[in-house]
Amino acid sequence: MFFLPESPRWLARKHRWDEAHSVLTLVHGKGGSNSSFVLCELEEIQDMVNFEKQNSDVTYLELLKPHMINRTHIGVFTQIWSQLTGMNVMMYYITHVFLMAGVKGNANLVASSVQYVINVVMTVPALLHVDRLACLFANAGILASYGKWAGPNGVQNTKEASWDVSGAPAKAVIIFTFLFVASYAPSWGSVSWIYPPELYPLRVHGKAVALATSANC
């Protein structure tokens, strides 16, 4: 990062226009500072900097005004519900979930890796016919109905894996786990980041997106 040039937009905000022009030339102009694309980009940045100056008085309180409150609500709760689907549980604690399902040793690591590969691959296409929450509730139901307490030390002395399930129900847990991730990635996983920035007018765009993003925790 230390060897990369500064952002031309940041340089423009600091009134370092010559440096901003040089960076744009380096990135887009192939050595030609008078490239039409470079000049167009520079003009766009100038317009944006001027717009930000004209609207420097905007505050977070403006997001709570009657004409903005609904948009603010939608943006914030899109991020909140993205978390409440339970995705972080399925990603961060997946090794414990698979251990409770009887997947141990290297097989556990391979199965967990498959989970992350599915997440990346399924972010690209739009998967429309799989219900996210149904898969999560299916796992909970299977573990509750067919599982048993693994004792105070958990499965294989892993206290976090406190529930033990085996046989066909264990395979179902693994399948529904993969289905959950496969349906989350192209829906809540992508939309919660793409949709909020499209909700707000330019005047409050930066602060509104920042507030919405802060709800994803």
Solvent accessible surface area in square Angstrom, and as a share of the most:
residue,aa,sasa,rsa
1,M,186,0.83
2,F,201,0.84
3,F,198,0.82
4,L,112,0.56
5,P,68,0.42
6,E,91,0.41
7,S,55,0.36
8,P,28,0.17
9,R,83,0.30
10,W,98,0.34
11,L,2,0.01
12,A,0,0.00
13,R,115,0.42
14,K,106,0.45
15,H,110,0.49
16,R,93,0.34
17,W,75,0.26
18,D,122,0.63
19,E,77,0.34
20,A,0,0.00
21,H,44,0.20
22,S,69,0.44
23,V,16,0.09
24,L,5,0.03
25,T,18,0.10
26,L,126,0.63
27,V,92,0.53
28,H,75,0.33
29,G,10,0.10
30,K,202,0.86
31,G,70,0.67
32,G,32,0.31
33,S,51,0.33
34,N,124,0.63
35,S,33,0.21
36,S,94,0.60
37,F,106,0.44
38,V,0,0.00
39,L,78,0.39
40,C,80,0.48
41,E,39,0.18
42,L,22,0.11
43,E,103,0.46
44,E,82,0.37
45,I,3,0.01
46,Q,66,0.30
47,D,85,0.44
48,M,59,0.26
49,V,8,0.05
50,N,75,0.39
51,F,63,0.26
52,E,61,0.28
53,K,109,0.46
54,Q,138,0.61
55,N,24,0.12
56,S,92,0.59
57,D,97,0.50
58,V,18,0.11
59,T,69,0.40
60,Y,110,0.42
61,L,132,0.66
62,E,20,0.09
63,L,0,0.00
64,L,106,0.53
65,K,98,0.41
66,P,120,0.75
67,H,124,0.55
68,M,4,0.02
69,I,69,0.35
70,N,108,0.55
71,R,101,0.37
72,T,10,0.06
73,H,101,0.45
74,I,73,0.37
75,G,0,0.00
76,V,27,0.16
77,F,82,0.34
78,T,16,0.09
79,Q,3,0.01
80,I,48,0.24
81,W,133,0.47
82,S,1,0.00
83,Q,40,0.18
84,L,109,0.54
85,T,5,0.03
86,G,14,0.13
87,M,12,0.05
88,N,51,0.26
89,V,80,0.46
90,M,7,0.03
91,M,16,0.07
92,Y,151,0.57
93,Y,116,0.44
94,I,3,0.02
95,T,49,0.29
96,H,45,0.20
97,V,16,0.09
98,F,0,0.00
99,L,16,0.08
100,M,23,0.10
101,A,6,0.04
102,G,40,0.39
103,V,23,0.13
104,K,91,0.38
105,G,56,0.53
106,N,120,0.62
107,A,56,0.44
108,N,12,0.06
109,L,110,0.55
110,V,95,0.54
111,A,16,0.12
112,S,8,0.05
113,S,61,0.39
114,V,60,0.35
115,Q,0,0.00
116,Y,99,0.38
117,V,88,0.51
118,I,36,0.18
119,N,39,0.20
120,V,103,0.59
121,V,85,0.49
122,M,39,0.17
123,T,65,0.38
124,V,131,0.75
125,P,64,0.40
126,A,76,0.59
127,L,53,0.26
128,L,141,0.70
129,H,171,0.76
130,V,45,0.26
131,D,88,0.45
132,R,65,0.24
133,L,75,0.37
134,A,53,0.41
135,C,6,0.03
136,L,39,0.19
137,F,133,0.55
138,A,26,0.20
139,N,7,0.04
140,A,59,0.46
141,G,33,0.31
142,I,23,0.11
143,L,30,0.15
144,A,76,0.59
145,S,82,0.53
146,Y,147,0.56
147,G,15,0.15
148,K,135,0.57
149,W,155,0.54
150,A,29,0.22
151,G,17,0.16
152,P,103,0.65
153,N,84,0.43
154,G,10,0.10
155,V,15,0.08
156,Q,112,0.50
157,N,127,0.65
158,T,33,0.19
159,K,144,0.61
160,E,108,0.49
161,A,0,0.00
162,S,46,0.30
163,W,83,0.29
164,D,42,0.22
165,V,3,0.02
166,S,83,0.54
167,G,49,0.47
168,A,77,0.60
169,P,29,0.18
170,A,6,0.05
171,K,139,0.59
172,A,27,0.21
173,V,0,0.00
174,I,34,0.17
175,I,99,0.50
176,F,64,0.27
177,T,0,0.00
178,F,44,0.18
179,L,70,0.35
180,F,0,0.00
181,V,0,0.00
182,A,14,0.11
183,S,2,0.01
184,Y,19,0.07
185,A,2,0.01
186,P,16,0.10
187,S,22,0.14
188,W,59,0.21
189,G,19,0.18
190,S,19,0.12
191,V,70,0.40
192,S,0,0.00
193,W,126,0.44
194,I,114,0.58
195,Y,91,0.35
196,P,2,0.01
197,P,40,0.25
198,E,134,0.60
199,L,26,0.13
200,Y,16,0.06
201,P,57,0.36
202,L,110,0.55
203,R,80,0.29
204,V,4,0.02
205,H,56,0.25
206,G,55,0.52
207,K,66,0.28
208,A,2,0.02
209,V,34,0.20
210,A,49,0.38
211,L,59,0.30
212,A,1,0.01
213,T,52,0.30
214,S,72,0.47
215,A,18,0.14
216,N,34,0.18
217,C,133,0.80
